[in-house]
């Protein structure tokens, strides 16, 4: 999962998109709570499970919508 997350981070950074890459050794719930506290507008979760499915988990903080999307769809998010 880390290799995929690194690749997504690089792709977004190369496009000039500001990214907070949370690779701390902490529980997912703790990381999610921190991203909400910081007001991060979009959250992308990369895990072994999502990679197996060929997707990533995307959450739009404004609408609270969570969905699975392909890595190619990430750059088209608003």
N, CA, C and O atoms as a Tinker XYZ file with bonds, in Angstrom:
   312  protein
     1  N      0.824000   -1.192000    0.000000    73     2
     2  CA     0.000000    0.000000    0.000000    64     1     3
     3  C      0.868000    1.256000    0.000000    63     2     4     5
     4  O      0.506000    2.266000   -0.605000    81     3
     5  N      2.007000    1.193000    0.675000    73     3     6
     6  CA     2.867000    2.372000    0.752000    64     5     7
     7  C      3.367000    2.802000   -0.617000    63     6     8     9
     8  O      3.424000    3.999000   -0.897000    81     7
     9  N      3.734000    1.851000   -1.482000    73     7    10
    10  CA     4.202000    2.201000   -2.826000    64     9    11
    11  C      3.115000    2.916000   -3.617000    63    10    12    13
    12  O      3.393000    3.895000   -4.309000    81    11
    13  N      1.883000    2.435000   -3.520000    73    11    14
    14  CA     0.761000    3.076000   -4.213000    64    13    15
    15  C      0.505000    4.467000   -3.642000    63    14    16    17
    16  O      0.271000    5.415000   -4.391000    81    15
    17  N      0.547000    4.590000   -2.325000    73    15    18
    18  CA     0.340000    5.892000   -1.688000    64    17    19
    19  C      1.437000    6.867000   -2.098000    63    18    20    21
    20  O      1.160000    8.036000   -2.364000    81    19
    21  N      2.680000    6.394000   -2.151000    73    19    22
    22  CA     3.790000    7.244000   -2.588000    64    21    23
    23  C      3.572000    7.732000   -4.017000    63    22    24    25
    24  O      3.812000    8.901000   -4.318000    81    23
    25  N      3.115000    6.835000   -4.904000    73    23    26
    26  CA     2.887000    7.186000   -6.308000    64    25    27
    27  C      1.760000    8.218000   -6.435000    63    26    28    29
    28  O      1.861000    9.157000   -7.224000    81    27
    29  N      0.701000    8.042000   -5.663000    73    27    30
    30  CA    -0.411000    8.998000   -5.694000    64    29    31
    31  C      0.049000   10.347000   -5.157000    63    30    32    33
    32  O     -0.286000   11.389000   -5.721000    81    31
    33  N      0.809000   10.330000   -4.081000    73    31    34
    34  CA     1.350000   11.570000   -3.515000    64    33    35
    35  C      2.182000   12.310000   -4.557000    63    34    36    37
    36  O      2.035000   13.521000   -4.726000    81    35
    37  N      3.048000   11.593000   -5.248000    73    35    38
    38  CA     3.905000   12.211000   -6.268000    64    37    39
    39  C      3.069000   12.776000   -7.407000    63    38    40    41
    40  O      3.315000   13.889000   -7.872000    81    39
    41  N      2.084000   12.009000   -7.853000    73    39    42
    42  CA     1.226000   12.452000   -8.957000    64    41    43
    43  C      0.503000   13.752000   -8.593000    63    42    44    45
    44  O      0.464000   14.686000   -9.394000    81    43
    45  N     -0.061000   13.812000   -7.398000    73    43    46
    46  CA    -0.781000   15.009000   -6.969000    64    45    47
    47  C      0.168000   16.185000   -6.771000    63    46    48    49
    48  O     -0.137000   17.307000   -7.173000    81    47
    49  N      1.313000   15.932000   -6.154000    73    47    50
    50  CA     2.299000   16.993000   -5.932000    64    49    51
    51  C      2.811000   17.550000   -7.251000    63    50    52    53
    52  O      2.980000   18.761000   -7.395000    81    51
    53  N      3.059000   16.666000   -8.215000    73    51    54
    54  CA     3.530000   17.099000   -9.535000    64    53    55
    55  C      2.508000   17.990000  -10.239000    63    54    56    57
    56  O      2.875000   18.821000  -11.069000    81    55
    57  N      1.234000   17.818000   -9.912000    73    55    58
    58  CA     0.160000   18.639000  -10.490000    64    57    59
    59  C     -0.035000   19.938000   -9.706000    63    58    60    61
    60  O     -0.922000   20.729000  -10.026000    81    59
    61  N      0.791000   20.159000   -8.679000    73    59    62
    62  CA     0.700000   21.376000   -7.883000    64    61    63
    63  C     -0.384000   21.335000   -6.818000    63    62    64    65
    64  O     -0.777000   22.374000   -6.286000    81    63
    65  N     -0.866000   20.144000   -6.508000    73    63    66
    66  CA    -1.910000   19.984000   -5.499000    64    65    67
    67  C     -1.249000   19.776000   -4.141000    63    66    68    69
    68  O     -0.386000   18.913000   -3.983000    81    67
    69  N     -1.665000   20.580000   -3.162000    73    67    70
    70  CA    -1.113000   20.457000   -1.813000    64    69    71
    71  C     -1.642000   19.176000   -1.172000    63    70    72    73
    72  O     -2.849000   18.932000   -1.155000    81    71
    73  N     -0.734000   18.368000   -0.649000    73    71    74
    74  CA    -1.095000   17.061000   -0.099000    64    73    75
    75  C     -0.543000   16.923000    1.316000    63    74    76    77
    76  O      0.619000   17.236000    1.574000    81    75
    77  N     -1.383000   16.455000    2.220000    73    75    78
    78  CA    -0.926000   16.064000    3.553000    64    77    79
    79  C     -0.889000   14.544000    3.557000    63    78    80    81
    80  O     -1.931000   13.889000    3.538000    81    79
    81  N      0.294000   13.997000    3.582000    73    79    82
    82  CA     0.492000   12.538000    3.508000    64    81    83
    83  C      0.705000   12.041000    4.930000    63    82    84    85
    84  O      1.775000   12.236000    5.507000    81    83
    85  N     -0.303000   11.404000    5.491000    73    83    86
    86  CA    -0.249000   10.947000    6.880000    64    85    87
    87  C      0.192000    9.485000    6.916000    63    86    88    89
    88  O     -0.623000    8.570000    6.800000    81    87
    89  N      1.485000    9.291000    7.078000    73    87    90
    90  CA     2.016000    7.922000    7.123000    64    89    91
    91  C      2.463000    7.544000    8.541000    63    90    92    93
    92  O      3.325000    6.687000    8.731000    81    91
    93  N      1.850000    8.207000    9.525000    73    91    94
    94  CA     2.168000    7.887000   10.918000    64    93    95
    95  C      1.752000    6.458000   11.246000    63    94    96    97
    96  O      0.866000    5.886000   10.613000    81    95
    97  N      2.401000    5.915000   12.231000    73    95    98
    98  CA     2.048000    4.586000   12.728000    64    97    99
    99  C      0.948000    4.757000   13.773000    63    98   100   101
   100  O      1.175000    4.595000   14.972000    81    99
   101  N     -0.255000    5.089000   13.285000    73    99   102
   102  CA    -1.401000    5.327000   14.166000    64   101   103
   103  C     -2.619000    4.621000   13.579000    63   102   104   105
   104  O     -2.639000    4.260000   12.402000    81   103
   105  N     -3.623000    4.433000   14.414000    73   103   106
   106  CA    -4.865000    3.803000   13.943000    64   105   107
   107  C     -5.544000    4.697000   12.903000    63   106   108   109
   108  O     -5.425000    5.921000   12.944000    81   107
   109  N     -6.256000    4.061000   11.976000    73   107   110
   110  CA    -6.945000    4.807000   10.920000    64   109   111
   111  C     -7.914000    5.828000   11.514000    63   110   112   113
   112  O     -7.971000    6.968000   11.051000    81   111
   113  N     -8.671000    5.431000   12.528000    73   111   114
   114  CA    -9.636000    6.343000   13.142000    64   113   115
   115  C     -8.991000    7.599000   13.696000    63   114   116   117
   116  O     -9.556000    8.689000   13.603000    81   115
   117  N     -7.809000    7.446000   14.270000    73   115   118
   118  CA    -7.072000    8.599000   14.799000    64   117   119
   119  C     -6.664000    9.531000   13.660000    63   118   120   121
   120  O     -6.780000   10.752000   13.772000    81   119
   121  N     -6.187000    8.947000   12.569000    73   119   122
   122  CA    -5.791000    9.750000   11.407000    64   121   123
   123  C     -6.999000   10.473000   10.808000    63   122   124   125
   124  O     -6.901000   11.643000   10.437000    81   123
   125  N     -8.144000    9.774000   10.713000    73   123   126
   126  CA    -9.351000   10.382000   10.157000    64   125   127
   127  C     -9.807000   11.548000   11.028000    63   126   128   129
   128  O    -10.164000   12.606000   10.510000    81   127
   129  N     -9.797000   11.362000   12.346000    73   127   130
   130  CA   -10.203000   12.425000   13.269000    64   129   131
   131  C     -9.288000   13.638000   13.124000    63   130   132   133
   132  O     -9.757000   14.776000   13.131000    81   131
   133  N     -7.994000   13.397000   12.995000    73   131   134
   134  CA    -7.042000   14.496000   12.833000    64   133   135
   135  C     -7.276000   15.241000   11.520000    63   134   136   137
   136  O     -7.192000   16.469000   11.485000    81   135
   137  N     -7.569000   14.511000   10.438000    73   135   138
   138  CA    -7.805000   15.182000    9.153000    64   137   139
   139  C     -9.073000   16.033000    9.226000    63   138   140   141
   140  O     -9.127000   17.113000    8.640000    81   139
   141  N    -10.090000   15.553000    9.941000    73   139   142
   142  CA   -11.308000   16.347000   10.123000    64   141   143
   143  C    -11.019000   17.585000   10.969000    63   142   144   145
   144  O    -11.512000   18.672000   10.670000    81   143
   145  N    -10.231000   17.422000   12.014000    73   143   146
   146  CA    -9.873000   18.536000   12.887000    64   145   147
   147  C     -9.117000   19.621000   12.118000    63   146   148   149
   148  O     -9.312000   20.813000   12.356000    81   147
   149  N     -8.258000   19.199000   11.202000    73   147   150
   150  CA    -7.487000   20.140000   10.389000    64   149   151
   151  C     -8.313000   20.743000    9.254000    63   150   152   153
   152  O     -7.884000   21.704000    8.614000    81   151
   153  N     -9.491000   20.183000    9.004000    73   151   154
   154  CA   -10.344000   20.706000    7.940000    64   153   155
   155  C     -9.908000   20.285000    6.550000    63   154   156   157
   156  O    -10.169000   20.995000    5.578000    81   155
   157  N     -9.252000   19.149000    6.442000    73   155   158
   158  CA    -8.807000   18.647000    5.141000    64   157   159
   159  C    -10.050000   18.401000    4.278000    63   158   160   161
   160  O    -10.913000   17.615000    4.668000    81   159
   161  N    -10.162000   19.062000    3.103000    73   159   162
   162  CA   -11.397000   18.962000    2.313000    64   161   163
   163  C    -11.609000   17.622000    1.605000    63   162   164   165
   164  O    -12.749000   17.208000    1.391000    81   163
   165  N    -10.532000   16.953000    1.246000    73   163   166
   166  CA   -10.632000   15.674000    0.538000    64   165   167
   167  C     -9.711000   14.672000    1.221000    63   166   168   169
   168  O     -8.576000   14.991000    1.576000    81   167
   169  N    -10.220000   13.453000    1.399000    73   167   170
   170  CA    -9.395000   12.411000    2.017000    64   169   171
   171  C     -9.344000   11.212000    1.082000    63   170   172   173
   172  O    -10.372000   10.739000    0.595000    81   171
   173  N     -8.136000   10.732000    0.842000    73   171   174
   174  CA    -7.927000    9.535000    0.031000    64   173   175
   175  C     -7.250000    8.503000    0.914000    63   174   176   177
   176  O     -6.211000    8.770000    1.517000    81   175
   177  N     -7.847000    7.323000    0.984000    73   175   178
   178  CA    -7.305000    6.243000    1.800000    64   177   179
   179  C     -6.821000    5.137000    0.871000    63   178   180   181
   180  O     -7.570000    4.622000    0.041000    81   179
   181  N     -5.551000    4.789000    1.034000    73   179   182
   182  CA    -4.946000    3.708000    0.256000    64   181   183
   183  C     -4.623000    2.583000    1.229000    63   182   184   185
   184  O     -3.915000    2.788000    2.215000    81   183
   185  N     -5.143000    1.402000    0.948000    73   183   186
   186  CA    -4.887000    0.249000    1.811000    64   185   187
   187  C     -4.687000   -0.984000    0.945000    63   186   188   189
   188  O     -4.952000   -0.967000   -0.257000    81   187
   189  N     -4.220000   -2.047000    1.571000    73   187   190
   190  CA    -4.063000   -3.302000    0.825000    64   189   191
   191  C     -5.394000   -3.725000    0.210000    63   190   192   193
   192  O     -5.440000   -4.211000   -0.920000    81   191
   193  N     -6.468000   -3.537000    0.960000    73   191   194
   194  CA    -7.807000   -3.923000    0.498000    64   193   195
   195  C     -8.230000   -3.119000   -0.740000    63   194   196   197
   196  O     -8.740000   -3.688000   -1.705000    81   195
   197  N     -8.018000   -1.799000   -0.712000    73   195   198
   198  CA    -8.426000   -0.986000   -1.858000    64   197   199
   199  C     -7.543000   -1.256000   -3.068000    63   198   200   201
   200  O     -8.025000   -1.263000   -4.201000    81   199
   201  N     -6.256000   -1.479000   -2.836000    73   199   202
   202  CA    -5.345000   -1.770000   -3.945000    64   201   203
   203  C     -5.753000   -3.064000   -4.638000    63   202   204   205
   204  O     -5.738000   -3.154000   -5.865000    81   203
   205  N     -6.116000   -4.060000   -3.842000    73   203   206
   206  CA    -6.577000   -5.337000   -4.398000    64   205   207
   207  C     -7.772000   -5.137000   -5.320000    63   206   208   209
   208  O     -7.901000   -5.812000   -6.341000    81   207
   209  N     -8.648000   -4.199000   -4.949000    73   207   210
   210  CA    -9.846000   -3.914000   -5.736000    64   209   211
   211  C     -9.564000   -2.945000   -6.885000    63   210   212   213
   212  O    -10.448000   -2.683000   -7.701000    81   211
   213  N     -8.341000   -2.411000   -6.957000    73   211   214
   214  CA    -7.986000   -1.460000   -8.008000    64   213   215
   215  C     -8.576000   -0.079000   -7.784000    63   214   216   217
   216  O     -8.790000    0.674000   -8.734000    81   215
   217  N     -8.841000    0.256000   -6.508000    73   215   218
   218  CA    -9.455000    1.539000   -6.173000    64   217   219
   219  C     -8.754000    2.174000   -4.976000    63   218   220   221
   220  O     -7.840000    1.599000   -4.385000    81   219
   221  N     -9.211000    3.375000   -4.639000    73   219   222
   222  CA    -8.862000    4.032000   -3.383000    64   221   223
   223  C    -10.173000    4.526000   -2.782000    63   222   224   225
   224  O    -11.161000    4.700000   -3.495000    81   223
   225  N    -10.180000    4.748000   -1.483000    73   223   226
   226  CA   -11.375000    5.294000   -0.830000    64   225   227
   227  C    -11.265000    6.807000   -0.822000    63   226   228   229
   228  O    -10.249000    7.362000   -0.402000    81   227
   229  N    -12.310000    7.469000   -1.286000    73   227   230
   230  CA   -12.328000    8.928000   -1.350000    64   229   231
   231  C    -13.461000    9.472000   -0.485000    63   230   232   233
   232  O    -14.586000    8.975000   -0.539000    81   231
   233  N    -13.158000   10.499000    0.314000    73   231   234
   234  CA   -14.201000   11.166000    1.093000    64   233   235
   235  C    -14.123000   12.663000    0.855000    63   234   236   237
   236  O    -13.064000   13.278000    0.980000    81   235
   237  N    -15.267000   13.232000    0.510000    73   235   238
   238  CA   -15.401000   14.673000    0.374000    64   237   239
   239  C    -15.932000   15.187000    1.708000    63   238   240   241
   240  O    -17.059000   14.866000    2.086000    81   239
   241  N    -15.152000   15.965000    2.412000    73   239   242
   242  CA   -15.537000   16.426000    3.753000    64   241   243
   243  C    -16.776000   17.311000    3.711000    63   242   244   245
   244  O    -17.613000   17.250000    4.612000    81   243
   245  N    -16.896000   18.127000    2.678000    73   243   246
   246  CA   -18.018000   19.065000    2.579000    64   245   247
   247  C    -19.363000   18.338000    2.472000    63   246   248   249
   248  O    -20.327000   18.710000    3.142000    81   247
   249  N    -19.424000   17.309000    1.636000    73   247   250
   250  CA   -20.683000   16.584000    1.431000    64   249   251
   251  C    -20.780000   15.322000    2.289000    63   250   252   253
   252  O    -21.840000   14.699000    2.355000    81   251
   253  N    -19.693000   14.947000    2.939000    73   251   254
   254  CA   -19.591000   13.706000    3.722000    64   253   255
   255  C    -19.737000   12.454000    2.868000    63   254   256   257
   256  O    -19.907000   11.355000    3.397000    81   255
   257  N    -19.673000   12.616000    1.551000    73   255   258
   258  CA   -19.787000   11.470000    0.644000    64   257   259
   259  C    -18.489000   10.666000    0.653000    63   258   260   261
   260  O    -17.398000   11.225000    0.538000    81   259
   261  N    -18.622000    9.363000    0.789000    73   259   262
   262  CA   -17.483000    8.455000    0.703000    64   261   263
   263  C    -17.760000    7.475000   -0.416000    63   262   264   265
   264  O    -18.846000    6.900000   -0.495000    81   263
   265  N    -16.764000    7.283000   -1.294000    73   263   266
   266  CA   -16.944000    6.336000   -2.395000    64   265   267
   267  C    -15.599000    5.762000   -2.801000    63   266   268   269
   268  O    -14.543000    6.310000   -2.484000    81   267
   269  N    -15.665000    4.661000   -3.500000    73   267   270
   270  CA   -14.466000    4.032000   -4.032000    64   269   271
   271  C    -14.263000    4.552000   -5.454000    63   270   272   273
   272  O    -15.193000    4.551000   -6.260000    81   271
   273  N    -13.045000    4.996000   -5.755000    73   271   274
   274  CA   -12.740000    5.506000   -7.088000    64   273   275
   275  C    -11.434000    4.884000   -7.570000    63   274   276   277
   276  O    -10.651000    4.367000   -6.774000    81   275
   277  N    -11.208000    4.938000   -8.870000    73   275   278
   278  CA    -9.944000    4.448000   -9.412000    64   277   279
   279  C     -8.873000    5.514000   -9.191000    63   278   280   281
   280  O     -9.190000    6.688000   -8.997000    81   279
   281  N     -7.619000    5.106000   -9.219000    73   279   282
   282  CA    -6.526000    6.067000   -9.054000    64   281   283
   283  C     -6.557000    7.121000  -10.150000    63   282   284   285
   284  O     -6.188000    8.271000   -9.910000    81   283
   285  N     -6.994000    6.748000  -11.352000    73   283   286
   286  CA    -7.054000    7.697000  -12.466000    64   285   287
   287  C     -8.068000    8.810000  -12.223000    63   286   288   289
   288  O     -7.922000    9.904000  -12.767000    81   287
   289  N     -9.086000    8.548000  -11.419000    73   287   290
   290  CA   -10.127000    9.543000  -11.147000    64   289   291
   291  C     -9.689000   10.606000  -10.143000    63   290   292   293
   292  O    -10.348000   11.639000  -10.020000    81   291
   293  N     -8.614000   10.378000   -9.439000    73   291   294
   294  CA    -8.194000   11.286000   -8.367000    64   293   295
   295  C     -7.973000   12.704000   -8.880000    63   294   296   297
   296  O     -8.405000   13.660000   -8.237000    81   295
   297  N     -7.316000   12.858000  -10.011000    73   295   298
   298  CA    -7.014000   14.194000  -10.521000    64   297   299
   299  C     -8.259000   14.930000  -11.008000    63   298   300   301
   300  O     -8.203000   16.141000  -11.225000    81   299
   301  N     -9.373000   14.238000  -11.184000    73   299   302
   302  CA   -10.601000   14.870000  -11.666000    64   301   303
   303  C    -11.546000   15.269000  -10.539000    63   302   304   305
   304  O    -12.670000   15.693000  -10.806000    81   303
   305  N    -11.121000   15.143000   -9.304000    73   303   306
   306  CA   -11.979000   15.462000   -8.159000    64   305   307
   307  C    -12.069000   16.962000   -7.951000    63   306   308   309
   308  O    -11.137000   17.707000   -8.254000    81   307
   309  N    -13.207000   17.389000   -7.432000    73   307   310
   310  CA   -13.381000   18.809000   -7.093000    64   309   311
   311  C    -13.854000   18.931000   -5.676000    63   310   312
   312  O    -14.063000   20.042000   -5.188000    81   311
